[in-house]
């Protein structure tokens, strides 16, 4: 009878240990996945900021180029502006 009780106690201890270890490993996997997801989000955000900066720089450069045309007549667009507008059509 003591052998049966000992075997049941040993089986219960092994089950409890395995259950505890499995839970810790599962939590560790989820924590690693969350960290990787956060790192990827930060990387994508940095790329988005870089693209936005490039877009803003290009818009500023185009605005400077459009304002660089000499004013020939106050009410009229310069010839380069007219050419650029016609090229857009």
C-alpha positions in Angstrom: 0.0 0.0 0.0 2.9 2.4 0.8 4.3 1.8 -2.7 1.0 2.9 -4.3 0.8 6.0 -2.1 4.5 6.8 -2.9 3.9 6.3 -6.6 0.8 8.5 -6.6 2.8 11.2 -4.6 5.7 10.9 -7.0 3.4 11.1 -10.0 1.7 14.2 -8.5 5.0 15.9 -7.8 6.3 15.2 -11.4 3.0 16.5 -12.8 3.1 19.7 -10.7 6.7 20.3 -11.6 6.0 19.8 -15.4 2.9 22.0 -15.2 4.9 24.7 -13.5 7.8 24.5 -16.0 5.5 24.4 -18.9 3.7 27.5 -17.7 7.0 29.4 -17.3 8.1 28.4 -20.8 4.8 29.4 -22.3 5.0 32.8 -20.6 8.6 33.3 -21.7 7.6 32.5 -25.4 4.8 35.1 -25.2 7.1 37.7 -23.6 9.7 37.1 -26.4 7.0 37.4 -29.0 5.8 40.7 -27.5 9.3 42.1 -27.4 9.9 41.2 -31.0 6.5 42.7 -32.0 7.4 46.0 -30.1 10.9 46.1 -31.8 9.3 45.6 -35.2 6.8 48.3 -34.5 9.6 50.7 -33.5 11.5 49.9 -36.7 8.4 50.5 -38.8 7.8 53.8 -37.0 11.3 54.9 -37.6 11.0 54.0 -41.3 7.7 55.9 -41.4 9.3 59.0 -39.8 12.2 58.8 -42.3 9.8 58.6 -45.3 7.8 61.6 -43.9 11.0 63.6 -43.5 12.0 62.8 -47.1 8.5 63.8 -48.3 8.7 67.1 -46.4 12.1 67.8 -47.7 10.9 67.2 -51.3 7.9 69.4 -50.8 10.0 72.2 -49.3 12.5 71.9 -52.3 9.6 72.0 -54.8 8.1 75.0 -53.0 11.5 76.8 -53.1 11.9 76.0 -56.8 8.5 77.4 -57.6 9.1 80.5 -55.6 12.5 81.0 -57.2 11.1 82.0 -60.6 11.6 85.7 -61.2 8.5 87.9 -61.1 8.1 89.4 -64.6 4.6 90.8 -64.2 3.0 91.0 -60.8 -0.3 89.4 -61.8 1.1 86.7 -64.0 3.0 83.4 -63.5 6.5 83.1 -64.6 7.3 81.1 -67.8 8.8 78.2 -65.8 5.7 78.0 -63.6 3.5 77.9 -66.7 5.7 75.1 -68.2 5.5 73.1 -65.0 1.8 73.5 -64.8 1.3 72.5 -68.4 3.6 69.5 -67.9 1.2 68.3 -65.1 -1.7 68.1 -67.5 
